[in-house]
Amino acid sequence: MFELPLFPLNTVLFPGMPLPLHVFEERYREMVQYCLDDKRPFGVVLIRSGVAEGGPVADPYEVGCVAEIVEVQRLEDGRMLLMTVGTERFRILSLNYDRAYLMGTMEEFPFAKEGEARLDQAAQTLFPLVVEYLQILAETGNVEFDPEQMPTDPEDLIFLAAAALQVEMEQKQAFLESDKASHVLHELTKAYRQELTYLRLMPREDQGIFSLN
């Protein structure tokens, strides 16, 4: 078990994925300063109910992702621009409301152990779907995409695919909460096949609304 400050947001962070943040609310400026002083990360959790800024601390989902602070830019008025990256999943065991921001006691939440051959086969099925999806988004958004940089490790592919897929945050949260890599690979494959069906039929000028920009 370990304890971390929690940052409830309207987004889902996955391990290995970057997350830029604009920190302007006083309680979260205090939280970030605590993390910097103590050289510790914080946890990013999707909001279940409530709001990200103003009002009471929002109620979070139980599974989130640790965010390491890799870059800080301080602005003159006290606001901060952060670049963070997700490192590992966690499950919240208890919440502490004693501070202005939320603290949580949590445990690591790795995938259950499964056969490598089964996971590799499932990842090989998902891989070309993700490549095609990202190529379409890159072309319509006029950005570069290099398929050679795509991960082939099943877990790394899961997190990239889940982060890149443009679906509701509740669906992304379901991917994050899955305890078996084989299950989430299967669900992502279904989701990508469905999304690609729409994108292939959509006029090119309309595909831009889903671009990577």
N, C-alpha and C positions, 0 to 999 in steps of 0.2 A: 504494500500500500504506500501511497505517497500523496502529498498535499500540494495543490497548485491554485493560484488565482484563476478564475474563470472569466472569459469574455464571451457573453452571449451575443450572437450575431444572427443576421438573416442570411447566413451562408453556411455551407458545409465544407470543412477543410479535410483533405485526405493526406496521408503520409507521403512525403516526397514532393508535394505540390506547394508552389509559392502562394503567399497571400499578402498583398500590400494593404496597409491599414492607415487611415487618417484618424488619429486619436485626438479628440477635442474636448470631450466631456471631462470634468474635473476628476470624477472618481476613477476613470480609466487612465487619465494621466498619472494619477497617484499609483494605480496598479502597475503601470508600465515602469514607473520610476522604482517601485519596490522590486520588480523583476530585474531591472538593470543593476540596482545596488546589490542585490543578493545573487546575481549571476544565475538566474533561473528562468525557465520558460513559463508560459501560461497555457491554459487550455482553451481551445475554441469550441464552443457548443452552439448548436442550432437552437434558436428560440422556439419553444413549444407554445408559449403564450406570453403576452406582454410586448413591450417595445424595446428596441435596442438603446435608444437615447431618451433621457428624461423619464420621470416617473419611477416607480419601484423597480428593483432588479427583476429582470425577466425570468420566467420559469424555463429551464433548459431541458432538452432531451438528455437521457442518461449516458449516451455514448458520444464521445467527442474525440478530438485529436490534439495532441501536444503541439504547440507552436513555438519554435525557436526564433528568437529575435536575431536577425543577421545584419540589419542596418537600421540606423536611427538618424533622422534629420529633424532637428529641433527648430521650430519657427519662433519668431520674436514674441508672439503673443502667448507662448506656452504650449501651443499645439505641437503634435509630433507626427511625422510621417515615418511609418515603419515598413520594413520588408521582413516578412517572417516566412518560415517554411515548416510544413507539417513533418513530424517525425514518427509518432506512434499513436495508435488508438488507445483509448482508455474507457473504462466504465465507472461512472460515479457511484460511490457507495453512500456518501452523506454530503450534505451541504452545510456551510457555515455562513450565517448572515451578520456576523459581528462587525465586519468592516463596511466601508462605503461600497465596496465591490464584493462580488461573490467569491468565496473560497470553497474548494471541494476536496474531499478525501476520495481517492480513486485507486483502481487497480489496473494493471496493464490488461489489454484485451487483444491478444494475438489470435490469428486464425487457429482453429483446431487442426491437429496433425492429420494429413491425408497422404495418399500415395502420390509420389511425384509424377508417375506416368499418366495418371488420370488428370492431374492439374495441367501438365504440359499439353495434353491432347485438347483439353478445353480451351487453353490459352491460344493454341494454334487455330482454333475455330474462330475465336473472337478477333484475333490480330488483324486479319485483312479487312474486317468490317470497320474497325477503328481507323485504319489507314485510309480507306475510301472516304469515310465520314470527314476526317480532318482535311483530306485533300480538297473535298468539295468546299468546306468552310474557308480554307486558305485561298482557293481560287476566287471565290466570290468576294472575299474581303481584301484581295490584293496583298496578302502577306505570304511570307515564305514558309514552307513546311518541308522538312527533310525526313522522309520515312526511315532513313538509316539511323536516326536518333531515337526511334521508338524502342521501348524496353520489350524484351522477350520473356523476362522472368514473370511467372504468373501473378505474383502479388504486385509487382511494380506495374504490370499492365492493367490490373484491376483498378488501381488507384488513379492512374492516368485516364483510363477509359471512363471511370465514374466522374472524375472532375471535368472532363471535356464534354460529356453528354449534356445537351441543353434541355433539361427537363426540370420539373418542379423540385424544390429543395426537399420536400418530404420523400420523394423517390430517391434522391441522393442520400438522404439520411438512412433509408432502408438498406442501401448498399453498404454504408458505413457500419451499420449495426449487425450485418450478417456474420455469423460465427464460423461459417465454412466458406473457404475460397471457392470450392467447386460450385456451391450454390450461387454465389454472386457472379461468377463467370457465366453460369447458365442464364441468370437474369439479365446480365449486361448484353449477352448475345441476343436474347429476345428483343431487348430494348433497341439495340443498334439496328437489327434487321427491320424493325418497325419504323424507326426514324429514317433509315436509308430509303425505304419504300416511298415515304413522303418526299424526300429530297430529290430522288430520281425523277419523280413525276412533276416536280415544281418547276415552273419557268425559271431560267437562270437569273433573271432580274429580281425575282422574289426570294431567291436563296440568300441574298445578301443580308436579310434580317437575322439570319442565323450565323453570320460570319464570326471569325475569331477576333475581329477588332473589338 
